[in-house]
Amino acid sequence: MRYLALLRGINVGGKNILKMPDVRCVFEGLGCKDVTTYIQSGNVLFESELKNAPRLSVAIEKALAAKFACSAPTVLVSEEQLETVVKNAPPGFGAHPAQYRYDVAFVKPSLQARAILPTISLKAGVDEAFEGNGVLYLKRLTTRASQSHLPRLTRHAAYRSMTIRNWNTTSKLYQLISSQKAPIA
């Protein structure tokens, strides 16, 4: 099976600095094949014979913690799941990048995006949030970004169990995983 591992909280703000070649070695040490990374924010594409995603996610987290002595919570997304996230996004999502910032919050399976959505603070006329395909689609008006309530998500109880990627990165990851030709970062 082809997977995307989204590592949370690495190479951000000078904390949890992990070099992608070292991360690839950890995945290869777990028996993963065709391991590649995309940019430095913790996007790892790979193949595994393991089909139990929760077990595989735990193994990845433990191996990363042992190698780097830091926590890197991991959201594992199958190729099929990522395809669904991209192809079944809300109508028009990502269509106006000059006007809106678009993000996707990937949620660890112990939580459900539909349970989180009603608890998110949104600023009327600035923010919008949609649940679908197991993720949260977040949209905010660029010209009023300073008024957005979406940055408050970092204080939400569920924040530690999710990782966010912008729409461009999410779309590119889908393109890479579906072509199985990811560039090495």
C-alpha positions as a Markdown table, in Angstrom:
| # | Residue | x | y | z |
|---|---|---|---|---|
| 1 | Met | 0.0 | 0.0 | 0.0 |
| 2 | Arg | 1.2 | 3.5 | -0.7 |
| 3 | Tyr | 0.9 | 6.0 | 2.2 |
| 4 | Leu | 1.6 | 9.6 | 3.1 |
| 5 | Ala | 2.9 | 10.2 | 6.6 |
| 6 | Leu | 2.3 | 13.7 | 7.8 |
| 7 | Leu | 4.7 | 14.4 | 10.7 |
| 8 | Arg | 3.4 | 17.1 | 13.0 |
| 9 | Gly | 5.6 | 19.8 | 14.5 |
| 10 | Ile | 8.9 | 19.2 | 12.9 |
| 11 | Asn | 11.2 | 21.8 | 11.4 |
| 12 | Val | 8.9 | 24.6 | 12.5 |
| 13 | Gly | 10.2 | 27.7 | 14.3 |
| 14 | Gly | 13.6 | 26.2 | 14.8 |
| 15 | Lys | 12.2 | 23.3 | 16.9 |
| 16 | Asn | 12.4 | 19.6 | 16.3 |
| 17 | Ile | 14.8 | 20.0 | 13.4 |
| 18 | Leu | 14.9 | 16.7 | 11.5 |
| 19 | Lys | 16.9 | 16.2 | 8.3 |
| 20 | Met | 14.8 | 14.5 | 5.6 |
| 21 | Pro | 17.6 | 12.0 | 4.6 |
| 22 | Asp | 17.6 | 10.9 | 8.3 |
| 23 | Val | 13.8 | 10.6 | 8.3 |
| 24 | Arg | 13.9 | 8.5 | 5.1 |
| 25 | Cys | 16.4 | 6.1 | 6.8 |
| 26 | Val | 14.0 | 5.7 | 9.8 |
| 27 | Phe | 11.2 | 4.7 | 7.4 |
| 28 | Glu | 13.5 | 2.3 | 5.5 |
| 29 | Gly | 14.5 | 0.8 | 8.8 |
| 30 | Leu | 10.9 | -0.1 | 9.4 |
| 31 | Gly | 10.8 | -2.0 | 6.1 |
| 32 | Cys | 9.1 | 0.8 | 4.0 |
| 33 | Lys | 9.9 | 0.9 | 0.3 |
| 34 | Asp | 10.3 | 3.8 | -2.2 |
| 35 | Val | 10.6 | 6.3 | 0.7 |
| 36 | Thr | 10.6 | 9.9 | -0.5 |
| 37 | Thr | 10.0 | 13.2 | 1.1 |
| 38 | Tyr | 8.5 | 16.5 | 0.0 |
| 39 | Ile | 9.7 | 19.8 | 1.4 |
| 40 | Gln | 11.0 | 20.0 | 4.9 |
| 41 | Ser | 7.7 | 20.1 | 6.8 |
| 42 | Gly | 7.4 | 16.4 | 7.4 |
| 43 | Asn | 5.7 | 14.9 | 4.3 |
| 44 | Val | 6.9 | 11.3 | 3.7 |
| 45 | Leu | 5.6 | 9.2 | 0.8 |
| 46 | Phe | 6.3 | 5.4 | 1.0 |
| 47 | Glu | 5.0 | 1.9 | 0.4 |
| 48 | Ser | 4.4 | -0.7 | 3.1 |
| 49 | Glu | 3.1 | -4.2 | 3.1 |
| 50 | Leu | 1.4 | -3.4 | 6.4 |
| 51 | Lys | -2.2 | -2.6 | 6.0 |
| 52 | Asn | -3.0 | -1.8 | 9.6 |
| 53 | Ala | -2.6 | 2.0 | 9.5 |
| 54 | Pro | -2.9 | 2.7 | 13.2 |
| 55 | Arg | -0.3 | 0.1 | 14.1 |
| 56 | Leu | 2.0 | 1.4 | 11.4 |
| 57 | Ser | 1.5 | 5.0 | 12.6 |
| 58 | Val | 2.5 | 4.0 | 16.2 |
| 59 | Ala | 5.6 | 2.2 | 14.9 |
| 60 | Ile | 6.7 | 5.3 | 12.9 |
| 61 | Glu | 6.2 | 7.5 | 15.9 |
| 62 | Lys | 8.2 | 5.2 | 18.2 |
| 63 | Ala | 11.0 | 4.9 | 15.6 |
| 64 | Leu | 11.2 | 8.6 | 15.1 |
| 65 | Ala | 11.3 | 9.3 | 18.9 |
| 66 | Ala | 14.0 | 6.7 | 19.3 |
| 67 | Lys | 16.2 | 8.1 | 16.6 |
| 68 | Phe | 15.7 | 11.9 | 17.2 |
| 69 | Ala | 14.7 | 12.0 | 20.9 |
| 70 | Cys | 11.7 | 14.2 | 20.0 |
| 71 | Ser | 8.0 | 13.6 | 19.5 |
| 72 | Ala | 6.7 | 13.6 | 16.0 |
| 73 | Pro | 3.0 | 12.7 | 16.0 |
| 74 | Thr | 2.1 | 11.1 | 12.7 |
| 75 | Val | -1.1 | 11.2 | 10.7 |
| 76 | Leu | -1.0 | 8.4 | 8.2 |
| 77 | Val | -3.1 | 8.8 | 5.0 |
| 78 | Ser | -3.5 | 6.1 | 2.3 |
| 79 | Glu | -3.2 | 7.1 | -1.3 |
| 80 | Glu | -7.0 | 6.4 | -1.7 |
| 81 | Gln | -7.8 | 8.6 | 1.3 |
| 82 | Leu | -5.7 | 11.5 | -0.1 |
| 83 | Glu | -7.4 | 11.1 | -3.5 |
| 84 | Thr | -10.7 | 11.5 | -1.7 |
| 85 | Val | -9.6 | 14.5 | 0.2 |
| 86 | Val | -8.4 | 16.3 | -3.0 |
| 87 | Lys | -11.1 | 15.2 | -5.5 |
| 88 | Asn | -14.0 | 15.6 | -3.1 |
| 89 | Ala | -13.1 | 18.9 | -1.5 |
| 90 | Pro | -16.0 | 21.4 | -1.0 |
| 91 | Pro | -17.1 | 23.0 | -4.3 |
| 92 | Gly | -14.7 | 25.8 | -5.2 |
| 93 | Phe | -12.2 | 25.0 | -2.4 |
| 94 | Gly | -8.8 | 26.3 | -3.6 |
| 95 | Ala | -10.2 | 28.1 | -6.6 |
| 96 | His | -9.3 | 31.7 | -5.4 |
| 97 | Pro | -5.8 | 31.6 | -3.9 |
| 98 | Ala | -5.4 | 35.4 | -4.3 |
| 99 | Gln | -8.5 | 36.0 | -2.2 |
| 100 | Tyr | -8.4 | 33.2 | 0.4 |
| 101 | Arg | -5.9 | 31.0 | 2.2 |
| 102 | Tyr | -6.9 | 27.4 | 2.1 |
| 103 | Asp | -5.7 | 24.7 | 4.5 |
| 104 | Val | -6.5 | 21.1 | 5.3 |
| 105 | Ala | -6.4 | 19.8 | 8.8 |
| 106 | Phe | -5.7 | 16.1 | 8.9 |
| 107 | Val | -6.9 | 14.4 | 12.1 |
| 108 | Lys | -5.5 | 11.4 | 13.8 |
| 109 | Pro | -8.0 | 8.5 | 13.7 |
| 110 | Ser | -8.7 | 8.5 | 17.4 |
| 111 | Leu | -10.6 | 11.8 | 16.7 |
| 112 | Gln | -13.2 | 12.6 | 14.1 |
| 113 | Ala | -13.2 | 15.8 | 12.1 |
| 114 | Arg | -17.0 | 16.0 | 12.3 |
| 115 | Ala | -16.8 | 16.1 | 16.1 |
| 116 | Ile | -14.2 | 18.9 | 16.1 |
| 117 | Leu | -15.9 | 21.2 | 13.5 |
| 118 | Pro | -18.7 | 22.5 | 15.8 |
| 119 | Thr | -16.2 | 23.4 | 18.4 |
| 120 | Ile | -14.0 | 25.6 | 16.2 |
| 121 | Ser | -14.2 | 29.4 | 16.6 |
| 122 | Leu | -14.9 | 31.1 | 13.3 |
| 123 | Lys | -15.1 | 34.9 | 12.5 |
| 124 | Ala | -18.2 | 35.6 | 10.4 |
| 125 | Gly | -17.3 | 37.0 | 7.0 |
| 126 | Val | -13.6 | 36.0 | 7.4 |
| 127 | Asp | -13.4 | 32.2 | 8.2 |
| 128 | Glu | -15.2 | 29.2 | 6.9 |
| 129 | Ala | -14.6 | 25.5 | 7.9 |
| 130 | Phe | -16.1 | 22.4 | 6.4 |
| 131 | Glu | -15.8 | 18.8 | 7.4 |
| 132 | Gly | -15.6 | 16.0 | 4.9 |
| 133 | Asn | -13.6 | 13.0 | 3.9 |
| 134 | Gly | -12.2 | 12.7 | 7.5 |
| 135 | Val | -10.5 | 16.2 | 7.4 |
| 136 | Leu | -11.3 | 19.8 | 8.1 |
| 137 | Tyr | -11.2 | 22.2 | 5.1 |
| 138 | Leu | -10.3 | 25.6 | 6.4 |
| 139 | Lys | -10.7 | 28.9 | 4.5 |
| 140 | Arg | -10.0 | 32.4 | 5.5 |
| 141 | Leu | -10.2 | 35.7 | 3.7 |
| 142 | Thr | -6.7 | 37.0 | 3.0 |
| 143 | Thr | -7.5 | 40.7 | 3.3 |
| 144 | Arg | -8.9 | 40.2 | 6.8 |
| 145 | Ala | -6.5 | 37.5 | 7.9 |
| 146 | Ser | -5.6 | 39.5 | 11.1 |
| 147 | Gln | -9.2 | 39.1 | 12.2 |
| 148 | Ser | -9.4 | 35.4 | 11.6 |
| 149 | His | -10.2 | 33.1 | 14.5 |
| 150 | Leu | -8.6 | 30.1 | 12.8 |
| 151 | Pro | -5.1 | 30.7 | 14.4 |
| 152 | Arg | -6.9 | 30.1 | 17.7 |
| 153 | Leu | -7.1 | 26.4 | 16.6 |
| 154 | Thr | -3.6 | 26.1 | 18.1 |
| 155 | Arg | -5.2 | 26.4 | 21.6 |
| 156 | His | -7.9 | 23.8 | 20.8 |
| 157 | Ala | -7.8 | 20.6 | 22.8 |
| 158 | Ala | -7.8 | 18.6 | 19.5 |
| 159 | Tyr | -4.9 | 20.5 | 18.0 |
| 160 | Arg | -2.3 | 18.1 | 19.2 |
| 161 | Ser | -4.0 | 15.3 | 17.3 |
| 162 | Met | -4.0 | 17.0 | 13.9 |
| 163 | Thr | -1.6 | 18.4 | 11.4 |
| 164 | Ile | -2.3 | 21.1 | 8.9 |
| 165 | Arg | -1.1 | 21.5 | 5.3 |
| 166 | Asn | -2.0 | 24.3 | 2.9 |
| 167 | Trp | -4.1 | 23.4 | -0.1 |
| 168 | Asn | -1.1 | 23.8 | -2.6 |
| 169 | Thr | 0.9 | 21.3 | -0.6 |
| 170 | Thr | -2.0 | 18.9 | -0.2 |
| 171 | Ser | -2.7 | 19.0 | -3.9 |
| 172 | Lys | 1.0 | 18.5 | -4.7 |
| 173 | Leu | 1.2 | 15.5 | -2.3 |
| 174 | Tyr | -1.7 | 13.9 | -4.1 |
| 175 | Gln | 0.0 | 14.5 | -7.5 |
| 176 | Leu | 3.2 | 13.0 | -6.2 |
| 177 | Ile | 1.6 | 9.9 | -4.5 |
| 178 | Ser | -0.6 | 9.2 | -7.5 |
| 179 | Ser | 2.4 | 9.4 | -9.9 |
| 180 | Gln | 4.6 | 7.6 | -7.4 |
| 181 | Lys | 7.5 | 9.9 | -8.4 |
| 182 | Ala | 8.2 | 12.2 | -5.4 |
| 183 | Pro | 11.2 | 14.4 | -5.5 |
| 184 | Ile | 13.8 | 14.0 | -2.7 |
| 185 | Ala | 14.0 | 17.1 | -0.5 |
